[in-house]
Amino acid sequence: PVCTKKPKMDPKTLVSFLCVFVLMSSLSSGLDIKHIYKRLQSPLPIVIGLLCCYGFLPMLAFMLALIFKLSVAESVGLILMSSMPGGAWGSVAAFIFNADLPLSIAMTTASTVLSFVFIIINSALYLPIIAGDDVLFLLDYNVLFVSVSVNLISIVIGLFVSYYRWKTVQRMLGLAGLSVIVLSSLYTLYSMSFNLRFLFAELSFGAIVSPLIIEIGAYLFGFGITHYFNLPSTQIVAIALQCGNPNVYLSMAILYVTLKSPESI
């Protein structure tokens, strides 16, 4: 399953990164940078999120791939999807549900910065068992670098706008972020209406139910661990939402540009 030609990012991947940039800069532009710094000084919630994203979820995905005897393509897609850092939609959900948005942004920043190390570690740990040593060459480090850069730059720009209180720019970013949310939701519904039958026809039963199990497991892990440490309710919700919303854009970009038959994923 190794791609022999040099991978390239197609327009869909670039649009995905643009959506992430708009969403993260929009959300971070409404925050006080002091709140972000305060969350970074209390690392326990961030550590819990990292344990979920890079420890529990990849292990669960690997176990499900073995239990359901998934194909190599399905297993690689499931494990890579479960090894991604927290995505922009986790922060959007934190904003919608009035959770701790500064903590969500701080978790996204930390998980994105560390994604280089942990995605490589999880890939080296689980993928050779599934598909052999050659599967390590599936990873495209250019896409990974671009994704990390897009996330970090968008957060920095948003906090810069917030720090200098550029109200007009904040309003523009807020409108742009809202537009991305609406258009992305409509596109997702439109895409599902055409691809749902194809997915049920092409994927095995295990490949269909495994993402649902992982999603439920992520929320249970987030809620369970945070309750054990008696964290505030807003932080509990933010951590659970961040754990249950990985960076889908990054995982799909890696799969699309590096697999020989990305359509099967």
N, C-alpha and C positions, 0 to 999 in steps of 0.2 A: 503493500500500500504506500510505496514511496514515490513522491513526485520527482521526476528526473529533470524537468524543465524549470527554469528560474521563475519563482512565483512573482506575481504582480497583484497589486491591489486594484480591484475594479471599481467602477463608479459607485456601486452599492456600498462597498466598504468605506469609501471616502465620505459618502453621505451619512453613513452610520457614525463615523467619527465626528462629523460636523454636528450631528444631533447631540452627541455626548458633550461636545464643547459648549453648545448653546445652553443645554440643560444645566451643566455644572456651573458655568459662569453666571447664569441667571440666579440659581439658588444661593451661591456663595456671595453674590453682590448684595443680598439682603441681610447678611450676617455681620456681627461685630467681631473683628479679628481677635479681640480679647477673649471672647467666648471660645473660639477655636483653641487658643493657647491654653486656656483653663482646662479644656478637655484633654489636651495632650499631656498636661501635668498629672492627670489621674488616669494612668494607662490601663487599669483593670478592664473597663468595658471594651477598649480597643483590643486588648489581648484575647478576650473572650471571642470577639468577632474573628480575629485571625485564626484562633484554634478551630473555629467552625469552618471557615472558608478553606483553609489549607491543611487541616488535619482530619476533622470528622467527615466532611462531605466527600472528599476524594476517596477515603477509605470505604465509606458507604457505597459509593458508585462502583468501586472495584468489587466489593462483595456482591452487589446486585448483578454485575456483569457475569460473575461466576455462577451465582445461583440460577439465573435465568438462561445461562449458556448463550449469551448474546454473540452475534457475529463480531468480527474484528472491527468493522466500520462502526457498528453500533456501540461497541465497548469503548473505542477511542473517543468517539463523540461524547459519550456520557461522562467519561473520566475527565476529559478536558473541560467540558462544561462545568463540572463540579469543582474544578481546580482554579476557577477564575476569581479575581478579587471582586469585592462588592461593586455593584454598578450604579449608574446615575439614577436608575428607577428606584433604588432603595432610598435615596435621598428625596426623590419626588414623593414617594409614599410616606416618608417621615414628615414631610411638609404637609401633606394632605391630612394625615391623622394626628397632627399637632404633637408629634413626638419630638425628641431632642435633636433638632436639625444640626446644630453645631457638632454634636457627637457623631452624627451620621456622616457629615462632611469630613471630620477628622478620621473616621474609620475608613472612608473611601480613599483618603490621601495615604494613610498608612498601608492599607492593603495593596494599593496601586504601586507604591514605591517598592514594596517587598515582593511584588508579583514576579519580577525577574527571577529571584532566587527560588521561590516556592513552586512556581509552575514547572521550572526545570527539575527540581527535586522530585515532585510528584510524578512527572512524566518519566523520569529515570527509574522511579521506584515501581510504578504500576504498569506502564505501557509495554516494557519488554516481556513481562509475564503474559500479557494478552496477545501480542503480535510479534514478539521477537525483538532483537536488538536494533534492527534497521528502522523500527518505528520512531526512534529518537530523532531521525532526520526529518520527521514530519513538522517539527517545530520551526516556525519562521520568526527569527529574532527581530527582523525589521518591523513586522507587524506589531510585535510585542513592544518594541521601543516606541513606535508611533503612538500606540494606545496609551502607554504610560505618560508620554510627553503631552498628549492631548488633554488627559485628565488633569495633570498637574498644572499645566499652563492655564487651563480654563479656571481652575480654582484660584490660582494666583491673581489672574485678571479680575475675577469677581471680587475677591477680597480687596484688591487695589481700588476698585471702584467704590466699594463700601467704605474703605478707610478715608477716602477724600470726599465722600458724600456727594457724588455726582448724581443728583436726583434724576436728571433727564436720561442719563445713560442707564440708571437702575430701572427706570420705567421701560425703556427700550428693550433691555435684556429680559425684564419680566414678561413683556408682550411676546418677545421671541420665544422664550421658554414655554409659555402657554400655547403658542402656536405649534411648537414641536410636539408637545404632549397630545394635542388634539389630532394633528396630522398623523402622528405615529400610531395612535389608537385606531384611527380610521383605516390606516394601511394594514395594521395587524388583523383587523376584522375582515377586510377585503381579501387579504392573503389567505386567511384561514378558510374562508368560504370556498376558495378554489383548491386549496391543498389538503383539506381535511380528509377527503376520500382517498387521495393518493397516499397520505401518511398511514392510514389504517390498512391500505392494501399492501404497502411496501414494508412496513415495520412489523417486527414480531410483537407478540403480546408483552414480552418482557421489556422491550424497548419503549413501549407505550406507557406501561405502568411505573417503570423505574424512575423517570423524572418526577412523577407525582409523589412517589415514596421519598425521594430525596428532598423535594420541596417541603413536605410535611415534617421530615426529619430535621430540616434546617430550622423551621419555626419552633419545633419542640425543643431542640438544643438551645436556641436563643432564649426562649422563655424559661426553660428549666434551670440553666446555669445562672442566669441573672437573678431569678427568684431565690436561688440558694444563697447568693451573696447580698440579698436584700437591697438591690439597687433601686433607685427611684423609678416609678412607673413609666415616665417619659423615656428614660434610658432603656428600660426593658423593651419597650415597643420599638425604639430605634434600632437596637441590636438585632432583634428578631427580624425586622424588615430588611436590614442590611444583609443578614445571613441568608435570607430567603430570596434575595434578588441579586444574583451574580451578574458579572459583566457579560451579558449575552453577545453584545456587539464584538467584543474581543475574541471570544471563543469561536463564533461563527466566522470571523475574519481569518483566524488561524486555520480553521478547518477548510475554508473555501479556497484559500490561496496555496495550501500545502498538500492536500490530499489529491491522489490521482483521479478519484471519482467523488468529488465533494457533494454531488447531488444525492448520493446515497445517505449522507449524514443529514 
